[in-house]
């Protein structure tokens, strides 16, 4: 009986310690004046102001919010068409067949267009 109580007590202490560590991690500063001054002895306000200016001048790279989006299919197709149309004067019939086959996803249709 005493052994089970002792093990329960040990488990509860460990859980409490883990939760306290999580709460302390939320309160810790990760950037700014306080972090830059941590572990230093500051003798004047000028030292603090110098550090503050240094921190403020460095831009913080922000991550874009939300999910990254892929380009819409229409834009990709328009760019592809523009490339093909721009090169059409020098394009051979084989390139045209490949383009039609890619657009229609059927090689038979591309070869039918070439035979016409």
N, C-alpha and C positions, 0 to 999 in steps of 0.2 A: 504494500500500500504506500509506504513512504517512497519507494523507488518510482512509482508512477507519478506521484505528486512532484517529486524532484525533477523528473524528465519534463513534465508539463510546465513547471516553473522555468526551466532552462529554455524551452521552446518559446514561451511567452516573452522572456527577457530578450531573446534574439529577435523576435518579431518587433518588439518595442524599439530596439536599437535600430533596426532597418527603417522603421517609419520615421524615427527622429532624424536619421541621416537624410531621408528624402525631404523632410521639411526644411532642414538646414540648407540643402542644395537649392531650394527655391529662393531662399533669402540672400544667397551669395550674389555679389555683383560680378559681372563678367567683363565689363569694359567701363571706361570713364576715368575720372580723376582718382577715385578711391582705389581702383585697381592699380593705376600707375604709381600711386603714392604708397602702396602697401609695402611694408618692410623698410621704408625710408624714414629718416628723421628730418622733419621739416622745421626750419628755424625762422622762416619769414613768410609773409603772405606772397612775396614776389615769387618764391619757389613754387607755390601752389598755383599762382596765375600763369607762370611759364608752362607748367605741366598741363593746365587746363587749355591754354591756347594750342599747345601741341596736339592734344587729343581732339580738339574741335576742328583743326585744320585738316586732319586726316579724314577723308570721306569713308563712310561705312558702306560697304557693298551690300546692297539690299537684294534679297532673292525675290523674284517675281512671285506674286500671290497666285494661288490657284494651281490648277493642273496645266502643264505645258500642252499646248495644242499643236497638232500637225497642220500643215498647210492644207487648205481645202482642195479637193480633187480638181475642181474647175480651174483653179489657178495653175496647178501643175500641168493640166492638159493644155491650157492656153499657151503656156510657155513652150511646151513641147511642139505645139502646132506652129508657133511663131518661128521656132528653130527650123522646122522642116520646111515651112514656106520660104524662109530666108535663104535656104540652101536648095530650093527646088529647081532653080535654073541650072545648077550643076549636078543635081542628083540623078543617078541612073535609075532605070526601071526597077532594078532589084531593091534599091533602097525604098522606093515608093511601095513596092509590094510588102516589104518588111514593116513599113509604117502602117499600112492598111491592116495588115495581119495583127499588129499590136493593138491598134485601135478597136478592131472588131473581135479580137481574140479568136480568129478563125483563119487559118492559112488558105482554106479552100476559097473563101470569098476574095482574098487578095489575088490569088492566081486567076480567078474568073475575071477580075477587073483588068488584068494584064492582057488576057486573050482578046478582049473586046477591041 
